[in-house]
Amino acid sequence: MKCEIKKADCESYIGEVVSEKIDLTFLDPPFNQNKEYLSHNDDMSSSEYWSWMRRICGLVYKHTSKGGAIYFMQREKNTNSVLDSLKSTGWEFQNLIIWRKKTSAVPGAKRFGKHYQIIAFFTKGKSPRVFNRLRIDPPLLQNQKHIRQNGIYITDVWDDIRELTSGYFAGGEPLRFKNGERVHRQQSPIKLLTRIILSSSNVGDLVFDPFAGTGTTLIVANQLKRRSLGIEVDQTNVNFIKDRIKEEREVDNIFKFRNEYINTKNLKNIWPFDEEFEKTGFTLQEHLFKKNVKHTNLC
Ligand SMILES: C[S@@+](CC[C@H](N)C(=O)[O-])C[C@H]1O[C@@H](n2cnc3c(N)ncnc32)[C@H](O)[C@@H]1O
């Protein structure tokens, strides 16, 4: 299955590297917060930054299949600009997802603490070409008495995915240099990409990430048997992505999340089963145990 990373500036190269239609894009650009990037100026003027984002949204739109999807992640304070960048380049609104990150809020002395990031979900045309209605089974609330038979549909508030913060809770997932330092402060969790890719693509579709960072999108797409293409401007990141794809780290194995979606009607089609597992006759838990994959909600 194609799983390809290109070292390039995405704006200049989208047209050159994308020869087939894109079915799903995860757009997680630098947030222009004057963060330290190896090969990027994260301190542009606001108008310069947002006209860049509009150009990227327009280019991705041009290369997207009819009904294809884009998920644009940003800080909540930029919601207006995100929606404007997408609408003005032809995209149709589907959802504004609130990703409540399971980590402490950023405190504010004169306003409420900030506890979420936004992910704008838009499609090319009103009707998505793929939308798989995933079901999960979160813990019951105190006032909910009846045990669910087959879970619930996911809503536009995602509060079960942990951000890869610094320190202990970042766990083993972040890529690190030999001295233990994180390679990339903005690495997205594999659990987030698992949800996005399962929802808005099918097996064999082309998943695109113009700001690939550590390659999370590619790592997940590959396991879900989607084709994938990433662009990343920084050579160090590109090297780490190549190693990450080759290495198949156990901590990047998304199989541990499969049980959470077990109530989804077409799960077998959108997340093809490990044939080796099917033949064994083991239960999923036994299989995970054998593969030494911890089934956890903590990631
Ligand atoms: C927020 S990070 C993406 C993190 C990614 N989602 C992950 O899971 O690792 C944005 C990335 O865009 C890259 N970048 C910045 N300018 C770029 C450009 N013009 N073309 C391609 N990549 C670029 C940065 O080097 C950085 O790695």
The ligand as a Gaussian input file, in Angstrom:
#p B3LYP/6-31G(d) Opt

LIG

0 1
 C        1.751000      21.245000      13.546000
 S        3.010000      20.352000      12.758000
 C        2.201000      18.887000      12.197000
 C        2.255000      17.782000      13.204000
 C        1.688000      16.481000      12.689000
 N        0.232000      16.512000      12.665000
 C        2.171000      15.296000      13.496000
 O        1.353000      14.467000      13.940000
 O        3.368000      15.202000      13.731000
 C        3.286000      21.264000      11.291000
 C        4.441000      20.770000      10.433000
 O        4.424000      21.494000       9.199000
 C        5.754000      21.620000       8.744000
 N        5.788000      22.720000       7.762000
 C        5.891000      24.044000       7.997000
 N        5.847000      24.730000       6.834000
 C        5.684000      23.805000       5.847000
 C        5.554000      23.899000       4.442000
 N        5.579000      25.086000       3.822000
 N        5.385000      22.759000       3.730000
 C        5.364000      21.546000       4.342000
 N        5.511000      21.403000       5.696000
 C        5.647000      22.508000       6.434000
 C        6.556000      21.891000      10.006000
 O        7.931000      21.566000       9.828000
 C        5.831000      20.968000      11.005000
 O        6.494000      19.737000      11.099000

